[in-house]
């Protein structure tokens, strides 16, 4: 039942609270980033105006090595780097009436390819963070993660790697199986959109370097009181929240039999094998007569 609670969104809100559409601070970006708000409005970046406050849903695309770093009004941080695409399809927060106090939040990201680093450890209990990918759905639980997806345009195969440093990642395979990725583990895979092959194992030290750099950036970009006020001024109250939440409810029967993930332990690299070279003895007279 605790596991199901991660996927089921309540269909009602407390009478003393309202649902608001979340907002972002765009802190850093490179010139190769293309950003578009819901409705088609393009964001024209100007370094003189950074940081940039935006409300609503946003669609991002990035060329190779171009990147963008965002802070969300729910306390989450997102770093996205191309080549790839990322879209915030849903972002809602609970806000107490006549108060600036924020409650739980719900966010859905659509991550197609590239590099994605997310810190959702500041999310309040009851929050839900979902990431839709071409190889399945990810559900975060107060997580610090690194996601990589690369597509081979020649054979259309996808290579991907999901690393969990903190919290838990629940991965829903396209065939309906559910796996958990625990802290210190990574899941790698390759395959097509509908049938990726996966392996869960211990994360190698090199895989954590990007997250370590991400954490150093996070320490210098904690949301201040003034920034929080700016974020809340860009939030928009949502009407008919009870109708919209039904889209997030997943069938209970689909998650009542999660598979246990198989963890592969890496063994130390073996010593190189030395081939034995034997010597042929000369044939005896009897052996020569046989030929």
C-alpha positions, 0 to 999 in steps of 0.5 A: 500500500505504501508503494501504491501511494507513490502513484495514486494522486488524491482526487480532492484537495483540502478546502482551505488550500488551492492548487497553483501552477508552479514556476521556475527560475532559469539560472544558467543557460547556453546559446544553443538552448531553445525554450518554448512555453505552453501555448507556443510562446518562445523565450528569448534569452538575454543574459542581462535579464538573468535569472529569468522567472517563468510560469507555466509549462515549458518545452526545452531542446538543446544541441550537443553540450548546450545546457540549462539549469532551473530551480523550481518553486517546489524546491526541486532543481533540474539540469538538462544538457543536450543533444536532446529534448525535455518538456515539463508537461505538468507542474502543480502545487498546493498552496494554503489560502491567504498564505505563502505556505506551499504544500505537496506538488505534482510534476510530470516531465517528458525526457526524450534524450540527452542528460538530465540531473534532478534533485527532488530531495526538498519535495514535501511528503505526498509529492509526486515526480514522474518522468516519462521516457521512451523506455518506460516511466520513472517515479522519484521518491525524494531522489538525487538522480542522473539520467542519460538517453542516447538514440542511434539514428542509424538503427534507432536503438536507445542506450540509457543509464539511470543512476540513483545517489539518494532516495529511490527510483521506481522504474516501470518497464513497457511490459508492465514490470516494476523495478526499484533502483536504490541509492548507489545503484544504476540501471543500464539498458539498450533496445527499442522503444517497446522492448528495452533490455535492462540490467541493474547493478552497482554504480561505478565511481565514474558515473557519480562525477556528474552528480558531484558537480551538480551538487556543487552547483546546488550549494551555490544556488539555494532559493532565497526568500526574495527568489521564492517571492518572485516565483510565487508571483509567477504562479497561476491559480488552477481551476477545476483541479478535481477534474484534472487530477484524474489523469494522474491516477494509475490502475491499482492492479498494475502495481500490486505485484512488483518484480524484485530487481536483480542486482549484479555484483561486479567482481574485480578484474581478473589477471590476464591469461598467459597462453601456454606454448608447448614444444613438439618432440621429434618423431621416433623411427617407429612413428616415422615408419607409420607415415 
